[in-house]
């Protein structure tokens, strides 16, 4: 039996889900790899500290080598002295982790399939939001079975719905093109418009891999 998503927020009927995308077997390690790569890509990697060779410090010895009665000492820029450089501190770096395109698509299908299996996907008719209405959006979410955070996936031309949902607590609104595996697996429920569902399906479909390789 094909999976489907029930409409909320005044819509009627159900929205069919493509079995080729929403019927994927769950692959834990693959999903973990994709999520790790997506989260790592969000890191700026700009943290930086100065080494002993970079701090602004005199090159003279703290005191002469002999005759003071104290232990011999060298540069003031050593990490164990106040104002000295940092030992093994962070430097700018890239955190990018490469994941093959086929693996990313498969991980996205697996994440979406989890929601389809749980029944935690609902459909939304953006035409019901002629003007932005946070109250109407809250009522739509209240009519969605289950608990936890909600990911609302919309696409171009659905700006009034975006404005309606974006101020709700525990609700994230994203464009279908920007949705990743971490976003799907990181939310308890998903609300998607028909147009956004088509874009998500196209984005995750295995047939897109075959078409790109030909």
N, C-alpha and C positions, 0 to 999 in steps of 0.2 A: 504494500500500500504506500503510495507516494506521500511524503510529508507535506504539511501545509502550515501556514501561519494564520492565526485568527486576527481579524481586524479589531483594533481598539479605537477609542476616540470618535465614535459615531459611525464608523465604517461597518459595512455588513459583508458577510461571507468570509471566505478564506483566500489566502494567496498561496499558490502552489510553489513548492520548493523543488528545485532540480535535484533528482536523486544522484546524478553524477557528481554533484558538489556537496550536497548535504547528506550523502550516504557513505562517506569515506570512513574507513576504520581508523580509530584513534591511534596515533603514533606518538607516545610520550616523549621519547628522546628527540624526535624530529621537531616536535612543537617546542620543546625546551631550547633547542638549538636556534630556532627562528626567533623566539622571544628574546633570547640572550643577545642575538645579533641586533635586533631592533632597539632594545634598550641601550646597548653599547653605542649605537649610532647616534643616540640623542646626547651623549656626553660630549662636552666641548673640548675637554682635554687641554685646557689652557692654564691649569695650575702650575706655578713655577716658583722655585726658591733659588737663592743665590748660594753657590758653593764658596769655599774658602778662597778660590781664585777670582771670584766675581764681586765680593763685598768691597766697599770703599774703606780701605784700611791701610795704615802705614806698613811698610815692609821692614821697619826696624824691629830689633828684638825688644821685648818688654824691659829687660835689664841686662847688664853685661853678663858674660858667661861665668866669670869667676869673681870671687871676692865679696859677694853679698851674703853668703851663708844660706842662701835659698837654692832650691833645685833649679837646674838649668832650664831655660824656657826659650822657645823660638818665636814664631810669628804670632801676632795677636789675632789673626784671622782664623785660627783653628776652631773647629766646632765646639770644643769644650770651654771656650771663653766667651764672655758676654760680648755681643756685637759681632761674633765670628760667623762664618758661613754655616750652612746647614748640611749635615752629613746624610747622604742618601735621601735627600728631599725630592719631591716631585718635579718633573720637568715637562714641558708641553709634549704631548704625544697623541697619537690617534688610537682610538679603541675599536676601530672597525673590525668586524668579524665577517668573513665572507661566507655566504650561504648561497648555494646554487639556486637558480630561478625555479627549476622543477621542484626542488625541496621546499622552497618558500610557498609555492602554490599548493603543494600537498599538505603542508602544515596548516595553511589557511583553511583548506577543505576539512581537515581533521577538526580544527577548532570550531568551525561552523556546524559540523555534524554533531558535536557534543550538545550544542544548543538545540538542534533539531530533535535529537533523541530525548532530551529533557523536556521539550515543549516550552522552552524559554525564549522563543522567537515570536514576536507579534508584528503584524502589519499595520501600517498607518496610511491614511488617505490625506495627503497634504492639502487637498482642495477644501477640506473642512475648515482650514484656518485661513479665512479670507483676510483677516487682520490678526496681528500678533496678540495672543491671549495666553498669558501664563496660567490663568485659572483653568482654561480649557485643556491645556497641556497637563496640568496636575491631575485633572479629572481622568484624562486618558490613561495616565500612568497608574492611577488608583484602580482602574479597571483591568489592569494587567495582573494576572495571577502570579504569585511568587513574591519573594523579597530580595533585597540587595540592590546593588548599583545597576543603572540602566545605560546602555549605549544606544543613542538614537542616530541612525545612519540615514542621511539625506543626500540630495545631489543638487545640481544646478536648477534654478527656477523654483526652489522650495524655501526661499528666504523667510517667509512669514512663519513657517513651521519652525525654522531654526531659531528665530527670535522668541518663539513661544516656549521652547523647551530649554533654552540655554541658561536660564536663571534658576532652574529647579535644582534642589539639593540632591546629590548623589546621581545626577544625570549628566552624561557627557554627550555632546552633539558633535558629530564628525561628518565630513564629506566622504562619500563612498570611496573616492580615489585615495584618501589618506588613511583608511582603515587598515590596520595590520593585525598580525596574529596576536600580539601582546594586548591590543585593544579588545579583540574578540574574547580571548580567554580570560582577560582581566575583569570582565563585567559579568554579573550574574544573569542579566537579561538583555535582550536586544530588540529594539524597535526599528523597523526598516520600511521605507516607502517602496512602492512597486518599481519605480525607476532606479532607486538605489540598489534594490535587490538584483535587478538586471545587471547593473555595473559590477556588483560584488560577484555574481555568478560568472560573468565574463572574466573577471580578474583572477578567479580561483580555478576556472575550468581547466581540466587536463588537455582538452582539445586545442586550447590556445598554445600549449607547448608544441603540439604536433604541427600546428599551422606555422609557428615561428621557425621550426626546424626544416621546413620544406623549401 
